[in-house]
């Protein structure tokens, strides 16, 4: 068997692991899109785009915005893991990401 055709062919697919991966992907995508919208709203002016690229100030603002959000996300994640909180009980909006019946 060639490893170039399908290197993961010998591994069994586990539906439960795929469901968890799908939930994590959906949650990460939503987080990224929310962060992108918030930082764009804060850092990019609304009076039209005079230049095709972001200015140095806009780039710096976006970098700081994303860094702060990332630091907050890590701190909250560490706290949640240390407390052993279950997302479905501690985060009511988690139900939107729960695996759907197929």
GIVEN-V391594 format. One record per pair of residues at least 12 apart in sequence whose ideal C-beta (glycine too) atoms are under 10 Angstrom apart, sorted by sequence separation. I is the first residue (numbers start at 1). J is the second residue. If there is no record, write none. Layout:
BEGIN
[[I/J] [I/J]]
END
This chain:
BEGIN
[[43/55] [45/58] [43/57] [44/58] [43/58] [42/58] [43/59] [43/60] [44/61] [40/58] [43/61] [44/62] [39/58] [42/61] [43/62] [42/62] [43/63] [43/64] [39/61] [40/62] [42/64] [43/65] [39/62] [42/65] [43/66] [39/63] [41/65] [39/64] [40/65] [36/62] [39/65] [38/65] [39/66] [38/66] [36/65] [39/68] [35/65] [36/66] [39/69] [35/66] [38/69] [32/66] [35/69] [34/69] [35/70] [31/69] [35/73] [31/73] [27/87] [30/93] [23/87] [27/91] [27/93] [30/96] [27/94] [30/97] [29/97] [27/96] [28/97] [26/96] [27/97] [23/94] [26/97] [25/97] [26/98] [23/96] [24/97] [26/99] [23/97] [22/97] [23/98] [23/99] [22/99] [23/100] [22/100] [19/98] [20/99] [19/99] [18/99] [19/100] [16/99] [19/102] [15/99] [15/102]]
END
